Amino acid sequence: MRLLRVRRWHIQLLRFSFVGVLATLVHVTVAFFLLKALDFPLVFANIGAFFTAFIVSYFGNALWSFEIHSEMRSLMKFCVASAVNLSIIVLISSWTAQAGLPPYTGILAIALVIPLVGFLLQKMWVFNR
């Protein structure tokens, strides 16, 4: 039984990672499209891209990674989890800048911390049955 539980975690983590890469590609593609084809300012292009990637991430993880039916409760929890991730990103960015470290240090820290925190929040809380 324990082996099945560990295997399930591995499958969910792999699927979560795939959805994350897909959502990132969607974000970049939409941002460039809005920026170049529709002449949106950078901030608005990224806001539009964020919400598009958010939808891909939510449904990809709900329906595929964690295999649950989408419902308003899990969507609200997903919004909270996203806000937690954003807060961590802002904190790491601020600490990096205040410490006088090169910006890539903060970006690397975020790239390592956020996927782990995101997976644990979604696995243990957002999509927990």
C-alpha positions as CSV (number, residue, x, y, z in Angstrom):
1,M,0.0,0.0,0.0
2,R,2.8,2.4,0.9
3,L,4.5,1.7,-2.4
4,L,1.3,2.6,-4.3
5,R,1.1,5.9,-2.3
6,V,4.7,6.8,-3.2
7,R,4.2,5.9,-6.8
8,R,1.0,8.1,-6.9
9,W,3.0,11.1,-5.5
10,H,5.7,10.6,-8.2
11,I,3.1,10.5,-10.9
12,Q,1.4,13.6,-9.6
13,L,4.7,15.4,-9.2
14,L,5.7,14.5,-12.8
15,R,2.3,15.7,-14.1
16,F,2.4,18.8,-12.0
17,S,5.9,19.6,-13.5
18,F,4.6,19.1,-17.0
19,V,1.6,21.3,-16.4
20,G,3.9,24.0,-15.0
21,V,6.1,23.9,-18.1
22,L,3.1,24.1,-20.3
23,A,1.6,27.0,-18.3
24,T,5.0,28.8,-18.6
25,L,5.1,28.3,-22.3
26,V,1.5,29.6,-22.6
27,H,2.4,32.6,-20.5
28,V,5.4,33.5,-22.7
29,T,3.5,32.9,-26.0
30,V,0.5,35.0,-24.9
31,A,2.7,37.8,-23.5
32,F,4.7,38.0,-26.8
33,F,1.6,37.9,-28.9
34,L,-0.1,40.7,-26.9
35,L,3.1,42.7,-26.8
36,K,4.1,42.4,-30.5
37,A,0.9,41.6,-32.4
38,L,-1.6,43.8,-30.4
39,D,0.9,46.4,-29.2
40,F,0.0,46.0,-25.5
41,P,2.3,47.6,-22.9
42,L,4.5,45.1,-21.2
43,V,2.7,45.1,-17.9
44,F,-0.7,44.5,-19.5
45,A,0.7,41.8,-21.8
46,N,2.0,40.0,-18.8
47,I,-1.2,40.4,-16.8
48,G,-3.2,38.9,-19.7
49,A,-0.6,36.1,-20.1
50,F,-0.7,35.5,-16.3
51,F,-4.5,34.9,-16.3
52,T,-4.3,32.7,-19.4
53,A,-1.5,30.6,-17.8
54,F,-3.5,30.6,-14.5
55,I,-6.4,28.9,-16.3
56,V,-4.1,26.3,-18.0
57,S,-2.5,25.6,-14.6
58,Y,-5.7,25.3,-12.6
59,F,-7.5,22.9,-15.0
60,G,-4.3,21.0,-15.9
61,N,-3.6,20.3,-12.3
62,A,-7.2,19.7,-11.2
63,L,-8.2,17.4,-14.0
64,W,-4.9,15.7,-14.8
65,S,-2.2,16.0,-12.1
66,F,-4.5,15.4,-9.2
67,E,-7.5,13.9,-11.1
68,I,-10.4,15.8,-9.4
69,H,-13.4,17.5,-10.8
70,S,-13.1,21.2,-11.0
71,E,-15.3,23.0,-8.4
72,M,-15.6,26.5,-7.0
73,R,-14.0,25.5,-3.7
74,S,-10.8,24.1,-5.2
75,L,-10.7,27.2,-7.6
76,M,-10.9,29.5,-4.6
77,K,-8.2,27.5,-2.8
78,F,-6.0,27.7,-5.9
79,C,-6.4,31.4,-5.9
80,V,-5.2,31.6,-2.3
81,A,-2.3,29.2,-3.1
82,S,-1.3,31.5,-6.0
83,A,-1.4,34.5,-3.7
84,V,0.8,32.6,-1.2
85,N,3.3,31.9,-4.0
86,L,3.2,35.5,-5.2
87,S,3.9,36.7,-1.6
88,I,6.9,34.3,-1.4
89,I,8.2,35.6,-4.7
90,V,7.9,39.2,-3.5
91,L,9.7,38.4,-0.2
92,I,12.5,36.5,-1.9
93,S,12.9,39.3,-4.5
94,S,12.9,42.0,-1.7
95,W,15.4,40.1,0.4
96,T,17.7,39.5,-2.6
97,A,17.6,43.2,-3.4
98,Q,18.1,44.4,0.2
99,A,21.0,42.0,0.6
100,G,22.7,43.5,-2.5
101,L,22.8,40.1,-4.2
102,P,22.7,39.8,-8.0
103,P,19.2,39.5,-9.3
104,Y,19.8,36.1,-10.8
105,T,20.2,34.8,-7.2
106,G,16.7,35.7,-6.4
107,I,15.4,34.3,-9.6
108,L,17.2,31.0,-9.0
109,A,15.9,30.8,-5.4
110,I,12.3,31.5,-6.7
111,A,12.7,28.8,-9.4
112,L,13.7,26.3,-6.7
113,V,11.2,27.3,-3.9
114,I,8.0,28.1,-5.8
115,P,7.5,24.8,-7.6
116,L,8.0,22.8,-4.4
117,V,5.7,25.1,-2.3
118,G,3.1,25.1,-5.1
119,F,3.1,21.3,-5.4
120,L,2.8,20.8,-1.6
121,L,0.0,23.4,-1.3
122,Q,-1.9,21.9,-4.2
123,K,-1.4,18.3,-3.2
124,M,-2.0,18.7,0.5
125,W,-4.7,21.5,0.5
126,V,-6.1,22.7,-2.8
127,F,-6.9,19.3,-4.4
128,N,-6.9,17.2,-1.3
129,R,-9.8,14.8,-1.2
